[in-house]
Amino acid sequence: MTRPAPEPRRARARDAAVLVAGWVALLWALEVIDAISGHALDTYGITPREFGELRDVVPAAFLHFGFDHLTANSLPLLVMGFLAALSGIRRFLSVVAVITLVSGLGVWLTSPAYSTTAGASGVVFGLFGYLVVRGFVDRRIGDVLVGLLVGAVYGSILWGVLPTATGVSWQGHLFGLIGGVAAAVAFRRIPDRQA
């Protein structure tokens, strides 16, 4: 049995860049629509422990409370999203889905009553956790080195999982990080065994 030829690196990098740039562009377009509409989209944020709010777990990851909030998330999403998407678009989308669900459900379960949470920072923390752990789980030296580099550059974000700042969802950060680590384990690549 023959295997399909591996996708050329340049095409994979191009696809990853287009996907992640399109994703961040979508976030900016949604924030423009939100601002024009008088912040009508903010109602899709997560209000904890209300069953009707479970439908907002996914949309909340695409919305932000203002352009400053979105600006803070954009560069880390572009960088870490691109690095994560290099391992394949299907795997990347699966990883982001797990991170989004774990982060959103964690917010829904643990955030203070009557609060509303939105933003892609849970995904940022999840991608950080995923990239740092992925190489060790997959046992791939290149991915270990990428994870160490990401840890060195973005490691200070880990302070964001602590309840130190009012108005910042440390719950979304913490559960996003947990979701990223879980995704690295769930979607690990098992090395081919030669008979």
C-alpha positions in Angstrom: 0.0 0.0 0.0 1.3 3.4 -0.9 0.9 6.6 1.1 0.0 9.9 -0.5 2.9 12.3 -0.9 3.2 14.8 2.0 1.8 18.2 1.2 4.6 20.6 0.3 5.7 22.8 3.1 5.1 26.0 1.2 1.5 25.1 0.4 0.9 24.1 4.0 2.3 27.4 5.2 0.2 29.3 2.7 -3.0 27.6 3.8 -2.2 28.1 7.5 -1.5 31.8 6.9 -4.7 32.3 4.8 -6.9 30.5 7.4 -5.5 32.4 10.4 -5.5 35.8 8.7 -9.1 35.2 7.6 -10.1 34.2 11.1 -8.6 37.4 12.6 -10.2 39.5 9.8 -13.5 37.9 10.7 -13.0 38.9 14.3 -12.3 42.5 13.3 -15.4 42.5 10.9 -17.6 41.3 13.7 -16.3 44.0 16.1 -17.0 46.7 13.4 -20.5 45.4 13.1 -20.8 45.3 16.9 -19.7 48.9 17.2 -22.0 50.1 14.4 -25.0 48.3 15.9 -24.5 49.8 19.3 -22.9 46.7 20.7 -25.8 44.4 19.8 -23.5 41.4 19.4 -22.3 41.7 23.0 -25.5 39.8 24.0 -23.8 36.7 22.6 -21.3 36.7 25.5 -21.6 33.9 28.1 -23.7 34.5 31.2 -22.9 31.8 33.7 -25.2 28.9 34.8 -28.1 29.9 32.6 -29.0 27.0 30.4 -30.1 29.3 27.5 -26.6 30.7 27.5 -25.0 27.4 26.5 -25.7 28.3 22.9 -23.3 31.3 23.3 -20.3 29.2 24.2 -19.0 29.2 20.6 -20.1 32.7 19.4 -18.5 34.3 22.5 -15.1 33.2 21.3 -15.5 35.4 18.2 -16.7 38.5 19.9 -14.9 41.2 21.9 -15.8 44.1 24.2 -14.2 46.8 22.1 -11.3 47.3 19.8 -8.7 47.4 22.6 -9.8 43.9 23.7 -9.6 42.6 20.1 -6.2 44.3 19.5 -4.7 42.5 22.6 -5.8 39.1 21.1 -5.0 39.7 17.5 -1.2 39.3 17.3 -1.0 36.2 19.6 -3.9 34.6 17.6 -2.0 35.3 14.3 1.3 34.0 15.6 0.2 31.0 17.6 -2.7 30.2 15.3 -0.3 30.0 12.3 2.2 27.8 14.2 -0.6 25.5 15.2 -2.2 25.4 11.7 1.1 24.3 10.2 0.5 20.8 11.4 -2.7 20.6 9.2 -5.9 22.5 8.8 -8.2 19.6 10.0 -6.2 19.0 13.1 -6.0 22.8 13.8 -9.8 23.2 13.5 -10.3 20.2 15.8 -7.9 21.7 18.4 -9.6 25.1 18.2 -13.0 23.5 18.6 -11.9 21.6 21.8 -10.3 24.8 23.2 -13.4 26.9 22.5 -15.8 24.3 24.1 -13.6 23.7 27.2 -13.0 27.4 27.7 -16.6 28.4 27.1 -18.0 25.7 29.4 -15.5 26.5 32.1 -16.6 30.1 31.9 -20.3 29.1 32.0 -19.7 26.9 35.1 -17.3 29.1 37.2 -17.7 32.8 36.3 -19.3 35.1 38.8 -23.1 35.4 38.6 -24.5 38.1 36.4 -21.2 38.6 34.5 -20.9 38.4 30.7 -17.8 37.0 29.1 -16.6 37.2 25.5 -13.4 37.2 23.6 -10.8 35.0 21.9 -8.4 35.1 24.9 -9.5 31.6 26.0 -8.4 30.4 22.5 -5.1 32.3 22.8 -4.4 30.6 26.1 -5.5 27.3 24.6 -3.2 27.6 21.6 -0.3 28.5 24.0 -1.0 25.3 26.0 -1.4 23.2 22.9 1.9 24.4 21.3 3.9 24.1 24.5 2.7 20.5 25.1 2.3 19.2 21.5 5.9 18.4 20.8 6.3 16.4 24.0 3.1 14.4 23.3 3.9 13.8 19.7 7.6 13.2 20.4 8.7 15.4 17.6 11.8 17.5 18.3 10.8 20.3 15.9 7.5 20.8 17.7 9.3 20.6 21.1 11.5 23.5 19.9 8.5 25.5 18.7 6.9 24.9 22.1 9.9 26.1 23.9 10.1 29.2 21.7 6.4 29.9 22.3 6.9 29.4 26.0 9.8 31.8 26.0 8.0 34.5 24.0 4.5 34.2 25.5 5.1 32.5 28.8 4.2 35.7 30.8 0.6 35.3 29.8 0.4 32.5 32.4 -0.2 35.2 35.0 -3.6 35.6 33.3 -4.9 32.4 34.7 -4.8 33.9 38.2 -7.6 36.0 39.6 -5.6 39.2 39.8 -7.4 41.7 37.6 -11.0 42.8 37.8 -12.9 42.6 34.6 -10.6 39.9 33.1 -11.9 36.4 32.8 -9.2 34.3 34.4 -11.7 31.5 34.1 -11.7 31.7 30.3 -7.9 31.8 30.3 -7.5 28.9 32.7 -10.0 26.6 31.0 -8.6 27.7 27.6 -5.2 26.5 28.7 -6.7 23.3 30.0 -8.5 22.8 26.7 -5.3 23.3 24.7 -3.4 20.7 26.7 -6.3 18.3 26.4 -6.4 18.9 22.6 -2.6 18.2 22.4 -3.2 14.8 24.1 -6.5 14.0 22.3 -5.1 14.7 18.8 -1.5 13.4 19.3 0.2 11.8 16.4 1.0 8.2 17.0 4.3 7.3 15.2 4.0 4.8 12.4 5.3 1.4 13.5 7.4 -0.5 11.0 6.8 -4.3 11.0 
